[in-house]
Amino acid sequence: MTQRTELLHVIDEILGGTLGAIFRFMRSFVKKDQSSPLRGATEMGGVFLLLFAILPGIWAWFVIGNAHPMNVLSLWGAVYLWYACLTAQITSDSVESVIADIVAPNLAESTCGEIARELLTPFNEARVSIVSLAFSTVFAVITWIALMYDIGSWQESDNNQSSIRRFEMIQITWCVIGFFLLYIVAARATFVGFFYLKFANVIRRENAESFPLDPAHAVLIRGIGLIGKRMLLFWIGIALSVATLPLLFPGFTYFLLFVVPTAVLFSLICGSFVFLTAEADLRHVVSVQRSRQLRALEEEIKTLFDRRSQLDKEGWAQLENLQSLRKQLLETGNYRNDVLSFLSVIAPLFAPILTLLMQYQSLEDGWAEIIKATSSVLSAQ
């Protein structure tokens, strides 16, 4: 097995066609049909819908005569899981194709081996599972407490009846178990999403000189940048899907105060951090290579210019070509990704702004609350 083949094998083990969001032993269930990500995502969402929305909803219908709010929230969870699994599979397949077809063929064998070795330890299945389970357990407990406050505030008269209280607690607990699974999916994908930093980091450390005259448009540089773009777009989609919660469940105040900021942290902030860090590494490599090439061109130009009195027609043509190359490198040699860089910084503001708008009837009311809170703090001081 070549080191390039080993790298592709390690990438497949880490991502597994799902961006690492699904446990390894479950990936065959999600990826049964390699040509249709829709099938696996639909089956995952359907099982979640049955277990956490339909069956508890039937029980709620017999106990209280209609569906419980937790059943509706679990319905949203099923749709979210379907969307997350679908987009994770599409993005993962796309990223793995870019690595196999563009990035790996343009890396030296030794570099492929180095990246593979650096990916094995931090992204092995045991470590990813332990970290995601730890975070998800904490988040599930906080979610359970938040929902107990939210639902408790709705059930003022019924809360005195022990049977109803027991029913409420079971519904909430079962819903939270479902969200615990969603948290695992999100935590795993977030943790594994840091993997592609290794590519840009290793290239920056090695500072290889195998780029063409225009390093900003080198196939390897553009390939790694393409991975970052696709990963970032995936996280933006996830964050926007979570941002629908305030629209659909405005009454879940404590739940929204926890889930929406957490989703922003896990998706857009982490995604933007990884994207911008990789972009900075690529920009550094391009800048170094561009400076070296400019110096080499300027030395050649100086050598020819010093002999200008002895140059023939071909010499003057060579001098003009070198000056043209230098001008081209100065004008287009920078590594630019301004649109996505701007989007990745601005995007984390979308969800909090949306939440603020959903909490208040108008902007005037929102500003009044902000001013009131500020005045209270100043008065206390």
N, C-alpha and C positions, 0 to 999 in steps of 0.2 A: 504494500500500500504506500503510495507516494504521500508526501506531506500535504500536498494540495488536496488529495482525496481524503486524507485524515481530517483536514479542516472542514470540508463539506460534510463529513460524517458527524463531526462535533456540532456543527450548526444545526443539522437535522435533529440530533438528539436534544439540543436545547430548545429549539423552537417547536419541533414536532408538528409543523403545519398549523399551529394555533397560537403562535407568538409565546409559547410556554404557558398559556393561561390554563390549560387543562393538565391534570395529573397524567403522568406517562401511561399508567395502566388503563386510563380511560380514552386515550387518543384514538385507539382503533374504533371505538364506538362513534366518536365524533367524525372521524375521517374515513368512514367505511367506503364512501364513494368519492374517490380522489377527484373526479371530474365535476362534482357538484357539492360545493360547500353548503349550499342551501339545505340539503337533506340532513346533514348532521346537525346544523343549527336548529332546524325545525324540530328534530327529535328531542334535542336538549331542552328547547323552550317548551315543547309539548309535555314532557315529563314533569318539568317544573310547574307548569300550569295545572296539571292534574293533581299533583301532590300538595301544592301550597295555595291554590286558588279554588279549584272546582270541588274537591272533596271537603275542605273546611267550609266552603260556601254552602254545600248541601247540608252539612251539620248545623250551620248557623241558621239556615232556613227553617229547620225543624225546631230550633231552640227559641229564636227571637222573631221568626216569621219573615226575615229578609236577610240579604247578604250583610256580613260584617265589614266594616271599613278595612280590616286587615286583608280580607279576601280581594278587595279591589286593589290594594297596594301590592299584593302578591301577583295580581294580574299584570300590573306594570312591570314587576320584577321578571315575569316570564317573557314579556316583549323585550325588555332590556337584555336578558340573557340570550335570546334569539339574535338580536342585533349584534351584541358583543361577540358571540361565537362566529357569526357570519363574517363580520368585518375583520375579526382576528384571523380567520382562515384565509380570506382574500389577501390581506396585508402580508401574512406570513408566507404564503406561496409566492407573492410578488417579491418580497425581500430575499427569499431563498434563491429565486431565479436570478436576481441581480447579482448576488454573491457568486453563484455558480457560473453565470455567463459573462459577467463583466469584471467583477472584482478579483476573484481567485485567479483567473487566467493571466492577469496583469501583475500578480504578486510573485516574487521570487519564492522558490521552494522553501528556503530557510525562513522567510517571513511567514509563510503559511503555517509552518510548524510552530513558530513562536506564538502566533495568534491562537492556534489550537490549544497549546499548552496553557496559555494565560486564561482561556475561557473555561477550561475544565474544572478548576477548583471553585471559583466564585459562583458558577452557574450549574453545579451538579444538582441532580434531582433532590437529594436529601436536604441540601441547604436551602434551595428554593422553597421546598415544602415546609420546612420548619419555620422559616421567616414569614411566609405567607399565613401559615396557621396561627402564629403568635399575634401578628397584627390583626387578623380577621377575628380572633377571639376577643380581643380588646374592643374592637369596633362593634362586634355583635352585642356585647354587654352594654356598651353606651347606647346603642340603638334600642335595646330592650328597655332601659331606663327612660329614654326619651319618649318612646311609644306608650309606656305606662302612664307618664304624665299627660300626654296628649289625649289618649283614650279615656283616662280617668276624669279629665275635665269635661268630657262629653256626657258621661254616664253618672249624673249627679244623683238621680233618684234610685237607679238600679244598683248602685254600688253598695247599698245597705243589705242586699240579698247575697248571701254567701254563694249560692249556686251560680248567680249571674257573675259574681266576681271571679269565681273559678273558671267559668266559661270565657270571660274576658282574658284572663291570664293565659289560658291554654291557646286561645286564638293569637294573642300577641307573641307568645313564646314560639309557636309553630311558624309564624310569619318571620320572626327573627332568625330561626334556623335556616329558612330559605335565603334570607339576606346574608347570613353567614357564608353560604355557598357563593353568593355573588361577590362578597368581599374577597373570598379566596381567589376567584377568577381575576378580579381586578388587581389584587396584590401580587399574584404570580406574574401577570403580564407586565406590571410596572417594574418589578424587580428584574425580570429577564430583559426588559426594554433597554437596560444599560449595556447590553452585550456589544452593540456595534461601536461603542466608544473605543473598544480595543483596536479596531481597524485604524481609526484616525490616530490613536495614541502611538501605536507601533510605528506607523509611517512617519509620524513626527519625530520619534526617537531616532529612527534609523536615518531619516532625512535623505532618503535614497535619491540618487542623481539620474535615475533612469527615465525622467520625464522628457517630453519633446520640448521644442523651443517655447511653446506656449503652455506652461504648466497648469494654468487656471482651467484650461479646456482638455487636460489629459484625461484619458478614458478612466483610469483608476480613481482620480480625484472626483470626477463627475459621478462615478459609480457609487462611491461611498456617500457622496452628497445626496444621491437619489434614495439611498436607504433611509437617510435621515428625514427626507421630505415625506416619504410614505409612512414612516413611523409617527411623525408629528401629525399628519392628517388623520391617522387612526385615532390618536388621543383627542384631537379636536372633536371628532365625531362622537367619541364616548362622553366627553364633557358636555356637549350640546344635548345629548340624550338625557343625561342626568339633570340638566337645566330645565327639563320639562316638568320635573317634580313640583316646583312651586306653582306652576300653572294648573296642575291636575289635583294637587292636595294642599291647598293653601291653609287648611285647618291644622295640619301637622306641624305646628310651630317648632317644638323642640326637635323633632325628627329632622326638619329641614335645616335648622341651625347647625346640626351636626353633619348630615349627609352631604349637603351641597358644598360647603367648604372642604370637606374631606375629599370629595370627588375632584374638586379643583386642584387640591394638593397632589393627589395621586396621578391625575391625568395631565393637565396642562402645565402645572409648575414643574413636575418631574420631567415630563416630555419636553418642555421648552429648555430645561436645564441640560438634558442630554443632547438635544439638537444643537443648542448654541455652543456647548463645549466641543462637540465634534466639529462644528463649523469653525471654531477658533483654531483647532488643531490643523484643519485643512488649510485655513487661511495662512497660518504660520508657515506650513510647508511650501505653499505657493509663493509666499513672499520671499522666503529664503532662496528658493530656486530661481525666481524671477530676478532677484538681486545679483545672483551669481551669473546668470545669463546676460544681464545688462552689462556687468563688468567685463565679461569676455568679449561682448560685441564692441564695447567702447575701446578695449585694448586693440582689437583688430582694426577698428576705424582709425585709431590714433596711429597705428603702425603704417597704414596706407596713406593717411593724411601727411605724415612726416615725409613720405616719399612722393608727394604729389607732383613734384617737378619731373619725376622719372616715370610717372604712370602713363601707360598707353590707354587705348580705348577700352580694352577689356578691364584694366585696373580701375578706371573711373566707373565703369559699369558695376564692378564688384563693390566699390565704395558706396555707390548709390543704393545698391541692394542691402548692404549692411545698415545704412542709415534708415532705410525703409523698414527693415526688420526691427530696429531699435524703436522707431516711432510706433510701430504696431504693438510691440511689447509694452510700451509705456501707456498706450491708450486702452488696450484690451487685456493686459496681463494680470489685472487684479482678480481675485476670486470674489465674485459677487453673488449674493443670494438675498438681496435687500427685502424683497417682498415677503418671503417666508420668515426671515429674521424679524421683521416688523410684526408680522402676524403672530409669531410665537411669543412675543413680549406683550402684545396688546390682548391676545385671546384670554389670558387668565382673568381679565377684568369683566368679561361678558357675563359669566354666571353670577358673580356677586351683584352686578348691576341689575340683572334680571330678577334676582331674589329680592332686592330692595324695592323694585317696582311692583312686585307681586304682594309685598307686605303692606303697601300703602295705596290708598285710593287715588292719590294724585301726587305729583311732584311737590306741590306746595305742602301737603301733609307730611311728606318725607322730610323736606327741609325743616319744617316746624319741629318734628321730632328730634332731628339732629341738633338744631339750635337749642331746644329744651334740654337735651342731654348734656350738651356742652356747658350750658349755663349752670346746670346742677353741679357739674364737676368743679367749675370755677368758684361757685358759691361755697362748696365744701372746703376748698382750699383757703 
